[in-house]
């Protein structure tokens, strides 16, 4: 489990990805990237066909996560990736796929 509270520049972003992003493993890709980068947060499908994620951790790692979201997994096709920086909440303890 990442221990982000001990780090310096903590950053949290909400990312909304549009395109061919559902039914192509995008949530699992997102979770793996978040875990690989030592981030915490969540990812979910939206009813309009987009995918939404929040990621929190070291600023450089969050920036790398955003770049991965812009690429997506090989079978996806990202048409738009909206990034909003939001306040860190320090509540997440893992990177989860959610269904809410």
Secondary structure, DSSP 8 states (H G I E B T S, - for coil): ---GGGSSSEEEEEEEEEEE-SSSSHHHHHHHHHHHTT-EEEEEE-TTS-EEEEEEEEHHHHHHHHHHHHH--TT-EEEEEEEEEE-------SEEE---
